[in-house]
């Protein structure tokens, strides 16, 4: 919860600094966003490699568990497509790019700005901002609304709501409100979505 709040405060601080011209954007080195993106992808791979329990976790699950991350992706993209009908300033591709992040706000915002700059330079930063806010909100809803989500939609729905964050930030609330037996599902779903998110975001953002 506090991690999300800190990210949100940093984002707001950056917005205020930019708005009031405290720091000139020209002093930011070219290619910085790509460097940050590369560092994040490296750390993702490193974190998976350092997890000594990942092999045991994967060996101990049934393959039919894969249906849940697939359903998470399908449901998210369907609702993103529906939402684009009511958001005329966001096209279908933009809406899919934003929501295909599955809660991975830090990576998605950088990816969208970097890729979208080649297609729509003027709207790239705005779309990256939308992606950041939308996916932070997804994480916050999972953290704050966990008891209600489990009560009205079932235990597995909490894992889907968490998206990528089911492997880390929202895992404690999944364990608490959905039960210990949902942890393997959350870990597997989070890992697979973490791998799929960059591919989906880049694909939709480049359309």
Secondary structure, 3 states (H helix, E strand, C coil): CHHHHHHHHHHHHHHHHHHCCCCCHHHCCCCHHHHHHHHHHHHHHHHHHHCCCHHHHHHCCCHHHHHHHHHHHHHHHHHHHHHHHHCCCCCHHHHHHHHCCCCCHHHHHHHHHHHHCCCCHHHHHHHHHHHHHHHHHHHHHHHHHHHHHHHHHCHHHHHHHHHHHHHCCCHHHHHHHHCHHHHHHHHHHHHHHHHHHHHHHHHHHCC
